[in-house]
Amino acid sequence: MIYGVVNTKGGVGKTTIAVHLAAYLSTKGKTLLIDGDPQASSASWAAWRRDSDQKYPFNPTTTCLTGKAIYSEGRDLSSGFMNTVIDAGGRDTSGLRSTLLLCQKAIVPVGASNMDAAALSDLLEVIDIARDYNSDLTIHILLSRIDPRTKDSAEMLAFLKDQNLTVLSSQICERVAFRRAIGEGATVAEIKKDTAAITEITHFFEEITA
C-alpha cells in the first residue's frame, strides 16, 4: 500500500503523521518513507532515529525525492516494499501532484481554522485532476493539531460534511509529546510520555490501515 500525506498548507502536522505512520508500518513489514518536502523534515527525523542511543528496532528505509521523481522513481522503489509513506511538501507543487498520482490512500491533515478550510478547497481541485489519472486514489481527511478546549473542530467537521469528504473518526490534538518525539527521532509510543497522544495516533493507525 502506498500512502501519501498531503496538503497545500503548512503547519498541519504532515511530517508528524508521516513518520509515525512509517514507523508503525515498519513493525508490520518492510516500509519505505519518501521525504518529498524540500525542508526534509522526515529525513531529519530518520537521521536522528538512526543516530539515537535508543537503537529502535523498527525503522523505515528513508529517501528524499522531489518533484516528478516522486512518481517516476518512487513507483519503482516502492515495488520492493510492503508499504510506502510519502511526506509531500506543503504547497501545490509537482511533488504534491506526483504524490497524488502515485499513492493509493491520500491522508490530508487539516486544522480547524478558516485558513485551513480555504486551503482545503484549493487542494480539492488538485485532487479532482489527480483522480482522472489515478483511479485507485482515495482521500482521507484527518483533523490534526486540534485544540480540544475549543469547538473549532465541530465547525470544521460541519464544513467537511458539506464537501462530502471522507473524514476519519480519529483526531490528533496539539500535544507537546508529538514535538518531543519528532525531535528525538522517535514516536510518542516509544517515548511513553503521553497516553492521550498514544491513544490518538493508535486509533489513526487502526483506522487508516483497515
N, C-alpha and C positions, 0 to 999 in steps of 0.2 A: 504494500500500500504506500502511496506517495501522498504526504500531507504538505500543504502549503500554509504558512501563517502570513497573512497579508492584510494590509490596509494602506491607503494613501496618506493617512495621518500618523505622525509620530507620537510617541509618548503614551501608547495604549497597551504596552506590555507584550509586544510581539516576541522579543527575544526571550523574555521570561517564559512565555508559553512554549516557544520552540525548543529551548534547551531542556526544559522539564519533560516535555513530551519525548524528545530524543533519548534522554536518559532512561525514562520509563520503558520505552520500546526496546532499548538495549538489553533490558532484563528478559525480554521475550525472544530475542534473536538478533542477528546481525543488522545493525542500523547505521544509515548514513545521514549526517547532518550537513546540509549545504547552507553556508552563510552567503546570502545574496545581497546583503546590505553593505554599502561602501564603508560604513563605520566599523564593520567586522566585530560586532559585539559578541556574537555567538562563538566566533573563532577565539576571541579573547577568553571567554568562559572555558572553552575546551582546553586552552593552553594552561590556564590556572588550574584546571582539574588534573591535567596530566602532571603538573609540577607539584601538586599538593602532597603533603606528608601523609594524608589520609589513605592514599592508594585505593581509590574507589574501584570496585571490581567490575562494574559495568560502564562501558564508555562507548559512545558513538564514534565512528570514523568521521572526521570533520574535514571539509574542504571549502575553499572560497571560490565562488563563481559569480560573475557579474553579467548583466545584460543578456543577450541572446544565448550566451554559453550556458545559462541555467537550463535552457531547454535542450540545446544541441549536445552538450557534454553531460548534463545531468541525466538525460534519458539513458545514455549508455552506462554511466556509472551506477545508477540506481538499479539496473538489472542484476547486479551482483549482491543485492541486499534484500533482506526480508521487508524492511521498512525504510522509507526516506522521509526526512523532515526538511523543508526549505524555509529559512527565515528570510523573507523578501524585504527589500528596502521600503521605507515609509513614504514613498512618493509614487506617482504614476510614471513609471519608467519602463524601459524594455525588459528590465529584470523582473518587475512585478508581473508584466503581461506574459513573460516566458514562464513564470511560476504557475500562472493560471492555465497555461496551455499544457503543462506537464503534470500537475497534481490531479489526484482523484478527489481528495477532500480538501477544500479550502476553508481554513479556520480564520474568521475575521474578528479579532478582538476589538471591541468598541467600548468607549467610556459612556458616560451618561449626560454629556453636555450638548448644547445646541451645536457647537462646533463639530462634535463627533457625528451628529445627525447629518450635518451638511456634507462632511467628508464622505460619509457612507453613501449618500446619494450619488456623488461623483464616482465612487468605486463601483456601484451597481451598474453604471453604464459600461465600464470596462469589463465587468463580469459578463454582461449580456453579449458582448463581442466575443469573449473567450469561449462561451458556450457554443457558438456557431462552429468552432473548430475542435472543441474538446467535449464530446458528448458524455464522457464519464464524470465530468466536473459536478460536484455537489458543494453547496455553500452552507456553512455552519457558523452562525453568529454567536460570539461569546462575550457576555458582559464582563469587562475587565477593569481593574483598578477602581472598583466601586467603593464609595463611602457608605458603609452600612447605616450610618446615622441619619442619612437623608432619604427623601422619597424620589430622588432623581432617577433611580433605576426603574421605578414603576412607570414614570413618564416615558423613558426610553423604550420600555417594553411595549407600551401602547403605540408608539411610533413604529416600532418594528412590526407589530401585528398589522398595522395599516399597509405595510410594504409587502405583506405575505411572505415573510422570510422565515427560514427555519432557525429558531433561536434555541440554543442549548439551555437546559434547565440549570446546569451548573453555572456558577458565577465566581469570579475571582476578585476578592476585595483588595484594597490598597493596604498592604501589610509590610512592615519593616523586614519580616523574615524572608520575603522574596528577594529584597535587595541584598540582604546579607548573604543569602545562599549564592546568588549570582556572583558576588564579589569573591567568594571562596571557591568558585568552580564546582559548586555543589547544588543539591536540590533541597527544598525545605524538609523533605522526609529524611535526608541524610544528616542535616544539622540538628534536627529534632528539637527546635526551639519554640514552635508554634503549632499546636494541634489543630487549630482552626484552619490555618493555611494548608496543612497536610490534608485535612478533610476536603477542602475545596478543590485542590488540584487532583486528588484521587478520584473525586466524583467526575471531574472533567475527563480524566483518562478513561474511566469506565464507559462514559457516555460516547466519546468520540471514537473509541475502538470497537464499539458494539457492532 
